[in-house]
Each structure stands twice: as structure tokens, then as C-alpha cells.
Amino acid sequence: MSTVVLSLTAAASSAAGESLPVAYPANLWNEMFIIWLVVAVAIYAIVSAPIAWFLLRYRYKPGVNEVGAEEEGGLGLEVLWTVVPLIIVIYLAVQSAVFYVEQRTPPPDSLVVQTQGMMWAWQFTYPNGKVAFAELTVPVGKPVKLELTSMDVIHAFHIPAAKTMEDAVPGRVTHMWFQFNETGEFPAFCREYCGTAHAYMLATIKVVSEEEFATYVES
């Protein structure tokens, strides 16, 4: 499903004349943020506008003693303010679940890189056995799946540009995926406090062309 989403996103961006996002799955989190923001602002406006109107319309006026009419309520209004929020909550829950599944499911053609955290460095092992430290070289436009573990304490591999992170836990293998659509160098770091040199547990993701990557892996 992730491959389908990536293809649809790329097609939509091309049709609209827009460039692809720097990295996936950052686009999913951006879309989810916009959806929640729009819903939150709409709800705030719908609730606050009547409040402001009532405050002005029925504000206290010296010398005026008005007695409000008794209201017995209305079934239609009660159904409305129950059903509409329920629909909104269900929509947000389903939408968030779909985005979460996409963010957690690596495309089937992903490049798998074994990633091991240790005090205080990152080790990357490619499918052919090539090992690198502190620098992860990946091809542009290719999804990459990291299979993470740790040889000592809990670490967390975080890629700000892709807005993705996953814990590296001793004795367990976790995973995360990302894809960069632009060449260049992007920072990554440990986001789980792991000791005195935690702040220096950095890594660089070097995104190169497919030709450069093939040459690098075979070198």
C-alpha cells in the first residue's frame, strides 16, 4: 500500500506542477497536521462565534432587568451536536490509523540496511555485507528500510527531514523506513538519552544517484 501512496503522491504533485517532498514519510505527517489544524480551527470558530454573539447581545445593561425565557430543549439540536462530533471523531480516528499504517509499512522494494546503535555511534550494514559507521549512503528516490537493534542501551534513530524515528532496543529488532527525493546530506541523531556522549551520537544520511550508490556499495 505504501508504494501505491508514494505513486499517487508523485502523480498528484506532477499534475499540480509541484515538486515532491524532500523525504517520505514526512508528507504523511504534514497532511495529517493540516487536516487536524483545519478541523480544530473550524470547531473553534463554530463554538466561539455564538459565544461572542451571546456575550454582546445579552451583556449586562444597568437598569435593565430582563428575565430569560424557559427553554425545554430540542431533540433535533441535541442529535445534531451529538452526531456531528461523533462523525468528526470517527473520521479523524480512521484517517490517523490509515496514515499510521502507511508510515509504519515499508514498501516491498525497500533497500534493507541493518542498523546497530552503540555508545555512542551508529553502524550500518548493507545487504552485501558492506559496513559503514556514522554515514548512511542511500540512493535518491529509493525507499530504505532500517532494521534496528542496540548492543548496549536503548537508542532512537531520528531523521528530522523525514519526520520519522524508531527506538533501537537491545535484544529486539525494530524497523523504520524513509525515502529521500533529493540528493544531498541530511542529519540524523539519537533521540533517546543514552549516556554522557549522547549529544555526539550523530549520523549523516548521504543521498546520491543510483549510479553513485552502486559504485559505493561495491567499493
DASUL-V865604 format. One line per field, one symbol per residue. phi: phi as a letter, one per 30 degrees, with the letter a starting at -180 (. if undefined). burial: I if it has 9 or more other C-alpha atoms within 8 Angstrom, else O. A space follows every 10 residues. Layout:
phi->???
burial->???
//
This chain:
phi->.ddddddddd ddddddicdd deaccedddd dddddddddd dddddddddd dddddddcdd beiccccddd cdjbdddddd dcddeddddd dddddddddd dddccdedcd dcbdbbcadb acccbdedjd cbcibccbdd icdbccccab cbcdcbdbce dchbaadcce ibccbabaac cbdkcbdbad ccebkdcedc dcbccccbdd ddddddddd
burial->OIOOOOOOII OOIIOOOOOO OIIIIIIIIO OIOOOIOOOO OOOOOOOOOO OOOIOOOOOO OOOOOOOOOO OOOOOOOIOO OOOOOOOOOO OIOOOIOOIO OIIOOIIOOI OIIIIIIIII IIIIIIOOOO OIIIIIIIII OIIIIIIIII IOIIIIIIIO IIIIIIIIII OOIIIIIIII IIIOOIIIII OOOIOOIIOO IIIIIIIIIO OIIOOOIOO
//
